[in-house]
Amino acid sequence: MAKQDYYEALGVGRNASAAELKKAYRTLAKQCHPDRNPGDAASEQRFKEISEAYEVLKNDERRAAYDRFGHAAFESGPGARGPGGFDFNFASGFADIFDEMFGEFTGGRRGRAPSRGSDLRYDMDVSLEDAFAGKTAEIRVPTSVLCEDCEGSGAEHGSSPVTCSSCQGRGRVRAQQGFFTIERTCPSCQGAGRVIEKPCRSCHGAGRVQKTKTLQVNIPAGVEDGTRIRLAGEGEAGLRGATPGDLYIFLTLAPHRLFQRDGANIHCQVPIPMTTAALGGSIEVPSIDGGRARVNIPAGAQTGQQFRLRGKGMSVLRSHARGDMYIQVGVETPVNLTKRQQELLHEFESAGRGKKTSPESEGFFSRVKEFWEDLTE
């Protein structure tokens, strides 16, 4: 039976690029691979044909010879060697192709490196004062650390891991399937390439043990809610001396009894007596740095009025700058009045009639009156 044209086998034109050839081959090989079509002789034969075609066309010299002489280019001489001495031993040449394409079946060609340690998360509450000034905090983290008895090797003191006899340290073993060879993870060493004949009694061969570590954490001034701090190498120790993971600290700012934070700015709501709001005066307010600031209240101040104190807010991360502080006043209505105080307020009310001492309320009720009049028309 005449062989099928290699280009037709791959479904590409004769001017196809190397990338197009590879893409076509990968698509067809996945469809026809014996592992995906067990017991299907037609798929296995088709797989052989496209593999042979790609093995020739992916090589520039072989492709040039095929373009000139066709299949005859590889049928001259003993052992089916073509021009230039090309050897058509497919079983030895396909391992690289299969490892690239069917990694999900073979697990890759190389033995696995020891498993890196896991990253850890630690949640920390931080006060607003500490977020403003910064601090060094001490934390205790339960984790796995390098076993001191075996120094992370997993082997008992005085011994050491030995090369796996099944894979000779490669972490992979080869299995012949038909005309091609596939590598798989070594079942004896699980891909490590070494085995432990005498496991360490402290860590039972893992190279790490459970322990609670005490660490110092530097919290810089100006951190915000949700800030993440990374401590490299402070996560779990890796298996048998592998690289440790990292520790990530997530900061949560605790609510403050006086201040509300808004980025670099701070807000503080301050109640003031009715007399101070009416006559004016000054009040003393606290600041986040522990100091005091004086705010002048003008006569006639209203609830919700804000006063800005420049540079009295939060620290800015990695900067010498500071935000601002905003004081919002709330006028407090007096309670528990004495008889004399009540009399004075009545006198105040009588004396102020017609003088627009409460323009906002007078304006509101004037609009209400107009609203009612419109409804009756």
Beta strands, then each sheet from edge to edge (+ up, - down):
strand 1: 120-126
strand 2: 135-146
strand 3: 162-163
strand 4: 172-177
strand 5: 180-185
strand 6: 194-195
strand 7: 208-219
strand 8: 228-231
strand 9: 247-253
strand 10: 260-262
strand 11: 265-273
strand 12: 281-286
strand 13: 292-297
strand 14: 306-309
strand 15: 325-332
sheet 1: 1+ 9+ 8-
sheet 2: 2+ 7-
sheet 3: 3+ 6-
sheet 4: 4+ 5-
sheet 5: 10+ 11- 15- 14+
sheet 6: 12+ 13-
end
